[in-house]
Amino acid sequence: MNSRRPVTRVVFVTGASSGIGRAAARRFAEAGFRVFGASRQKRAGDSGVEVMQLDVRSAESVRRAVAEV
């Protein structure tokens, strides 16, 4: 009996609301990753991207985001 569990590939992308971060998040989602996209302003994400509000300059904001994931 095989007791291996399927591996879920997860990636966390900062700056996922625009530009390079958004493009990277979209590509990871297309490749089958579970994608958490972080942005200072919470906005709707692209298909397959779970967007959360995060300001990497704030330790408290980072703690909240990590707890959410």
C-alpha positions as CSV (number, residue, x, y, z in Angstrom):
1,M,0.0,0.0,0.0
2,N,1.4,3.4,-1.0
3,S,1.1,5.9,1.9
4,R,2.5,8.9,0.0
5,R,0.3,11.9,0.0
6,P,0.0,14.1,-3.1
7,V,2.4,17.1,-3.0
8,T,0.8,20.5,-3.4
9,R,3.2,23.0,-4.8
10,V,2.7,26.4,-3.2
11,V,4.2,29.7,-4.1
12,F,3.9,33.1,-2.3
13,V,4.4,36.1,-4.7
14,T,4.8,39.7,-3.4
15,G,3.7,42.5,-5.5
16,A,1.0,40.3,-7.2
17,S,-1.4,43.1,-8.0
18,S,0.5,44.5,-11.0
19,G,3.6,44.3,-13.2
20,I,6.1,41.5,-12.9
21,G,4.6,40.1,-9.6
22,R,1.2,39.8,-11.3
23,A,2.7,38.1,-14.3
24,A,4.7,35.7,-12.1
25,A,1.6,34.8,-10.0
26,R,-0.4,34.1,-13.2
27,R,2.3,31.9,-14.7
28,F,2.7,29.9,-11.5
29,A,-1.1,29.4,-11.3
30,E,-1.1,28.2,-15.0
31,A,1.6,25.7,-14.1
32,G,-0.5,24.2,-11.4
33,F,0.9,25.8,-8.2
34,R,-1.3,27.0,-5.4
35,V,-0.6,30.7,-5.5
36,F,-0.9,33.2,-2.7
37,G,-0.4,36.7,-4.1
38,A,0.4,39.6,-1.7
39,S,-0.3,43.2,-2.3
40,R,-0.4,46.4,-0.1
41,Q,-4.0,47.0,-1.4
42,K,-6.2,43.9,-1.5
43,R,-7.6,43.6,-5.1
44,A,-9.2,40.8,-7.0
45,G,-6.7,38.3,-8.3
46,D,-6.4,36.5,-11.5
47,S,-7.9,33.0,-11.8
48,G,-6.0,30.7,-9.5
49,V,-4.4,33.4,-7.4
50,E,-5.5,33.9,-3.8
51,V,-4.8,37.5,-3.1
52,M,-4.1,38.8,0.4
53,Q,-3.2,42.2,1.8
54,L,0.4,42.4,2.9
55,D,2.9,45.2,3.5
56,V,6.3,43.6,3.6
57,R,7.6,46.7,5.5
58,S,5.4,45.8,8.5
59,A,6.3,42.8,10.7
60,E,2.8,42.7,12.0
61,S,1.4,42.6,8.5
62,V,3.8,39.7,7.6
63,R,2.7,37.8,10.7
64,R,-1.0,38.1,9.8
65,A,-0.3,37.0,6.3
66,V,1.7,33.9,7.4
67,A,-1.1,33.0,9.9
68,E,-3.7,33.3,7.1
69,V,-1.7,30.9,4.8
